[in-house]
Amino acid sequence: MSTSDPSERPTYTAEQMTKYYDCISLPSKYRHELGSKSREAATGKDALSFLAALQRYQLASVPFENLELHYSPHHIINIEPEYLFHKIVERGTGRGGYCMENNCLFGTVLRSLGFDVYSAGARVSGSMQPQAELKYTGWSHMINIVTIQSQRYFVDVGFGASGPTHPIPLIHDRVSVNVPPQTVRLNHTHIPDNTSRDSDKLLWVYEHRNADDAPWTPTYCFTESEFLPMDFAVMSHHTSTSKTSWFTYKVICTKMLMDSGTEQIVGDVTLFETAIKKRIAGKAEALTTITSEEERVRALEKYLGVKLSEAERTGIQGMASEVK
């Protein structure tokens, strides 16, 4: 069971960390042995580059997906760190998860290595939702906040194609390149839904734009207040069971693409419902259109490296998300 006592929060063993490094294909130059060496790497002068490398390589190896809600016998999300390690790392089937799965795994990895990290909640902007009438959701997203040499950074490995691909300092209006030509920034402000305009109610709004002359689009907003494991248990239960949550009736799987030479994220491959698209440098290419369940299962393996067992494949039978 998860615990709210920070001193008892789960961590991974040295053996598990080696398996995690292998899972995300982390180059040897970034592999620090768990213990004094990893703590030094997580707190020293190269801590930010170490954190950034871990984020990039996880994004390029572990997909953002909600397949457990559609392709499983049980349709239940489990966000316990040990279960997530088994599902994502040990099974070797190319699986990932949605935000609270991927970011819980990543937060546990960072804590194990010696990073100063805690998790916080976020509200997703209506501009990113199929329910376009929403301004912001309730607390439905998870991010991690890491402090390096007195500077806080937010990191996210569980949002998909518009999520950040590098640690972003909590600094108002600092623009950085995300996946070219997309740029991102944080806006420390109120959201339209707030009735209070007190200065202590400000939120960090993560925004993106796909061209320098394009307007900024709010992606999600988050608080610096720490959320506890049971907060995320409540959030995940609603996200994975509510009939108003699009995760329960639409299938998505996104994996970021990395240039092996520059080690930078350059695009993504995304399956959404019955279409798969590849996007590099802001240009999208349709890869295939799916007309049957067999085609979708094959496409998940071919384009995203996700292998589903027979029991998982049959789990979608009779669901609204089944391709018929």
C-alpha positions in Angstrom: 0.0 0.0 0.0 1.1 3.6 -0.6 1.8 5.7 2.4 1.6 9.4 3.1 4.8 9.4 5.2 7.6 10.8 3.0 10.2 8.7 4.8 8.3 5.6 3.8 7.5 6.4 0.2 8.4 3.5 -2.1 11.8 3.4 -3.9 13.3 1.0 -6.4 16.3 -1.3 -5.7 19.6 -1.2 -7.5 18.6 -4.2 -9.5 15.3 -2.6 -10.5 17.1 0.6 -11.5 19.4 -1.4 -13.8 16.3 -2.9 -15.4 14.7 0.6 -15.8 17.9 1.9 -17.5 17.6 -1.0 -19.9 13.9 -0.5 -20.5 14.5 3.2 -21.6 17.7 2.4 -23.5 19.6 4.9 -21.4 23.2 5.4 -22.6 26.0 4.3 -20.2 27.2 7.9 -19.8 23.9 8.6 -17.9 23.8 5.4 -15.9 24.7 6.1 -12.3 24.9 3.3 -9.8 22.2 3.6 -7.1 23.5 5.0 -3.8 26.2 7.6 -3.3 27.0 7.9 -7.0 23.4 8.5 -8.0 22.8 10.9 -5.2 25.9 12.9 -6.3 24.6 12.9 -9.8 21.1 14.0 -8.7 22.4 16.9 -6.6 25.7 18.0 -8.3 26.5 20.4 -11.1 25.2 18.0 -13.8 22.0 17.2 -12.0 19.8 19.1 -14.5 21.3 17.4 -17.6 20.9 14.0 -15.8 17.2 14.7 -15.1 16.7 15.9 -18.7 18.2 12.8 -20.1 16.0 10.5 -17.9 12.9 12.5 -19.1 13.8 12.3 -22.8 14.6 8.6 -22.8 11.5 7.7 -20.8 9.4 9.7 -23.2 11.0 7.9 -26.2 10.5 4.5 -24.7 7.4 4.5 -22.5 4.2 5.5 -24.3 1.4 7.6 -22.9 -1.6 5.3 -23.3 -4.9 4.2 -21.7 -4.9 0.6 -23.1 -5.5 -0.9 -19.7 -9.0 0.6 -19.7 -9.8 -1.1 -23.0 -7.5 -4.1 -23.6 -7.5 -6.0 -20.3 -9.7 -8.5 -18.6 -10.3 -6.1 -15.7 -10.2 -2.5 -17.0 -8.7 -1.3 -13.8 -5.7 1.1 -13.3 -3.3 0.3 -10.6 -0.9 3.2 -9.6 1.1 1.3 -7.0 4.9 1.8 -7.8 5.7 -1.9 -7.7 2.8 -2.8 -10.0 3.8 -0.1 -12.4 7.4 -1.3 -12.4 6.2 -4.8 -13.3 3.8 -3.6 -16.0 6.1 -1.1 -17.7 9.6 -2.3 -17.1 9.6 -6.1 -16.3 7.0 -7.4 -18.7 8.9 -6.0 -21.7 5.8 -5.6 -23.8 6.3 -1.9 -24.7 3.6 -0.8 -22.3 3.2 2.6 -20.6 0.2 4.2 -19.0 -1.6 7.5 -18.6 -0.3 10.4 -16.5 -0.6 8.9 -13.0 1.0 5.7 -14.1 4.0 7.1 -16.1 4.6 10.0 -13.7 4.3 7.8 -10.6 6.9 5.4 -12.0 9.1 8.4 -13.0 8.7 10.1 -9.6 9.7 6.8 -7.9 12.7 6.5 -10.1 13.8 10.0 -9.3 13.3 9.5 -5.6 15.3 6.3 -5.7 18.2 8.1 -7.4 18.3 10.8 -4.8 16.5 13.7 -6.5 14.6 16.1 -4.3 11.1 15.4 -5.8 7.4 15.6 -5.0 4.2 15.2 -7.0 1.5 17.8 -7.6 -1.9 17.9 -9.3 -2.9 19.7 -12.5 -6.1 20.7 -14.2 -6.2 20.1 -18.0 -7.4 22.9 -20.2 -10.5 22.5 -22.2 -8.5 23.3 -25.4 -6.9 19.8 -24.9 -10.1 17.9 -24.2 -12.6 16.2 -26.5 -15.3 18.0 -24.4 -14.5 21.4 -25.9 -17.0 23.3 -23.6 -14.7 22.8 -20.6 -12.5 25.6 -19.5 -10.5 23.4 -17.1 -11.1 19.9 -15.7 -11.0 19.2 -12.0 -7.7 17.7 -10.7 -7.1 15.0 -13.2 -3.4 15.2 -14.1 -0.2 14.5 -12.3 3.2 16.2 -12.6 6.5 16.0 -10.6 8.4 19.0 -9.2 12.1 18.6 -8.7 14.4 21.0 -6.8 17.9 21.4 -8.0 20.2 23.8 -6.3 17.3 25.9 -4.9 15.5 26.1 -8.3 12.3 24.2 -8.8 11.6 22.5 -12.1 8.4 20.7 -13.3 8.7 17.5 -15.2 6.0 15.5 -16.9 6.3 12.2 -18.8 2.6 11.4 -19.0 0.8 13.9 -21.1 1.4 12.9 -24.7 2.3 14.9 -27.8 1.9 18.4 -26.3 3.6 17.7 -23.0 7.0 19.1 -22.0 10.1 17.2 -23.3 12.6 18.8 -20.8 12.5 20.1 -17.2 11.0 23.6 -17.1 12.0 26.0 -14.3 9.2 27.6 -12.4 9.9 31.0 -13.8 7.2 33.2 -15.3 7.2 33.8 -19.1 10.5 32.1 -19.9 10.1 30.6 -23.4 11.9 27.5 -24.4 11.8 25.2 -27.5 9.9 22.0 -26.9 9.6 19.9 -30.1 10.6 22.2 -32.9 8.9 24.4 -34.0 6.8 24.2 -30.9 7.7 26.5 -28.0 6.4 26.4 -24.4 6.3 28.7 -21.4 4.9 28.9 -17.9 2.4 31.7 -17.0 2.0 32.4 -13.3 -1.6 33.6 -13.2 -5.2 33.0 -12.4 -7.3 30.8 -14.5 -10.7 32.0 -15.8 -12.6 29.6 -13.5 -11.2 31.1 -10.3 -13.5 33.4 -8.4 -10.7 34.5 -6.0 -8.1 36.8 -7.5 -5.9 36.8 -4.4 -2.2 36.8 -5.1 -1.7 33.6 -3.1 -4.1 31.7 -5.4 -1.9 32.0 -8.5 -1.4 28.8 -10.6 1.3 27.8 -13.0 -0.2 27.6 -16.5 1.8 25.5 -18.9 1.2 26.9 -22.4 2.4 25.9 -25.9 2.3 27.4 -29.4 3.2 25.7 -32.7 4.7 28.8 -34.4 6.3 32.0 -33.2 3.4 34.1 -34.5 0.7 31.8 -33.2 -1.3 32.5 -30.0 -0.4 30.7 -26.8 -2.7 27.8 -26.0 -3.1 26.8 -22.3 -2.3 23.1 -21.9 -2.9 22.6 -18.2 -2.4 24.4 -14.9 -0.8 23.1 -11.8 -0.2 24.0 -8.2 3.1 23.9 -6.2 1.2 22.2 -3.3 2.2 18.6 -2.8 -0.4 16.0 -3.5 -0.3 12.7 -1.6 -0.6 9.2 -2.9 -4.2 9.0 -1.8 -5.0 12.2 -3.7 -3.9 10.5 -6.9 -5.8 7.3 -6.0 -9.0 9.4 -5.9 -8.1 11.2 -9.1 -7.2 8.1 -10.9 -10.4 6.3 -9.9 -12.5 9.1 -11.4 -10.4 9.4 -14.5 -10.6 5.6 -15.1 -14.2 5.0 -14.2 -16.4 8.1 -14.8 -18.6 8.0 -17.9 -17.7 11.6 -18.4 -14.0 10.8 -18.7 -13.0 10.4 -22.3 -10.3 7.9 -21.3 -13.1 5.4 -20.7 -14.4 5.4 -24.2 -11.5 6.5 -26.5 -8.3 4.7 -27.1 -5.0 6.6 -27.3 -1.3 5.6 -27.4 1.5 8.2 -28.0 5.2 7.6 -28.1 7.7 10.4 -28.6 10.4 10.1 -31.3 14.1 10.8 -30.5 16.9 11.7 -32.9 19.6 9.2 -32.0 22.4 11.6 -33.0 21.2 14.7 -31.1 19.4 12.8 -28.4 16.5 15.3 -28.7 12.8 14.7 -29.1 11.8 15.5 -32.6 8.2 14.3 -32.9 5.7 11.6 -32.0 3.7 8.7 -33.3 0.1 8.7 -32.0 -2.7 6.3 -32.3 -6.1 7.9 -31.5 -9.2 5.8 -32.0 -8.8 4.5 -35.6 -6.0 6.7 -37.0 -2.2 6.6 -36.6 -0.2 9.7 -37.4 3.5 10.5 -37.3 4.6 14.1 -36.6 8.1 15.4 -37.1 9.1 19.1 -37.0 5.5 20.0 -36.8 4.5 18.2 -40.0 2.0 15.4 -39.6 1.9 12.3 -41.8 -1.0 9.8 -41.8 0.4 6.3 -41.4 -2.7 4.2 -41.5 -6.5 4.1 -40.9 -7.8 1.3 -38.9 -10.9 -0.6 -39.9 -10.9 -3.6 -37.5 -9.6 -4.7 -34.1 -7.0 -7.0 -35.7 -5.6 -4.0 -37.6 -5.4 -1.9 -34.4 -3.6 -4.6 -32.5 -1.1 -5.0 -35.4 -0.7 -1.3 -35.7 0.0 -0.9 -31.9 2.9 -3.4 -32.3 4.2 -2.1 -35.7 4.2 1.6 -35.0 4.4 1.9 -31.2 6.0 -1.3 -30.1 3.1 -2.4 -27.9 2.4 -6.1 -27.7 -0.9 -7.3 -26.4 -1.6 -10.8 -25.1 -4.6 -12.7 -26.2 -6.4 -12.1 -22.9 -5.7 -8.3 -23.3 -7.0 -8.3 -26.9 -10.3 -9.9 -26.0 -10.9 -7.5 -23.1 -12.2 -4.9 -25.5 -15.0 -7.1 -26.8 -18.4 -5.4 -26.3 -17.0 -2.1 -25.3 -17.9 1.2 -26.9 -14.2 1.6 -28.0 -14.2 -1.7 -29.9 -13.6 -1.3 -33.7 -16.5 -3.0 -35.4 
